[in-house]
């Protein structure tokens, strides 16, 4: 299942909210349950982010093949890494 423009808009809405606090990861998982979600520190990911916000980077993951890989193609993406910046 691809990451749609609507999904990306929803992610942006959450991560640019004025009152960005609390369980952001849980909020995104609740709003977009069809996607696979992973949370980590931004320093754990070497690849450039697909989207970058003040407190988080977003990386898209492709799990279609046997190995999970980072992708820049939302049409191939089946999940999201929410990478928290320090």
Residue pairs with C-beta under 8 A, 6 or more apart in sequence:
1 34
1 35
1 78
2 74
2 75
2 76
2 77
2 78
3 35
3 60
3 74
3 77
3 78
3 80
4 74
5 74
7 32
7 35
7 74
8 51
8 74
10 28
10 31
10 32
11 28
11 32
11 51
11 58
11 80
12 51
12 53
14 20
14 24
14 27
14 28
14 31
15 24
15 53
15 55
15 56
15 58
16 53
20 54
20 55
24 55
24 56
24 82
25 37
25 39
25 82
28 37
28 80
28 82
29 37
32 80
35 78
35 79
35 80
36 61
36 63
36 78
36 79
36 80
37 79
37 80
37 82
38 61
38 79
38 80
38 81
38 82
39 81
39 82
39 83
39 84
40 81
40 82
40 83
40 84
41 83
41 84
41 86
42 49
42 56
42 57
42 83
42 84
42 85
42 86
43 86
44 83
45 57
45 59
45 70
45 81
45 83
47 59
47 70
49 57
49 58
49 59
49 83
50 58
50 59
50 60
50 72
50 74
51 57
51 58
52 58
54 85
55 84
55 85
56 82
56 83
56 84
56 85
57 83
57 85
58 80
58 81
58 82
58 83
59 70
59 80
59 81
59 83
60 70
60 71
60 72
60 73
60 74
60 76
60 77
60 79
60 80
60 81
61 68
61 69
61 70
61 71
61 77
61 78
61 79
61 80
61 81
62 68
62 69
62 70
62 71
62 73
62 76
62 77
62 78
63 78
63 79
64 76
64 78
70 81
71 77
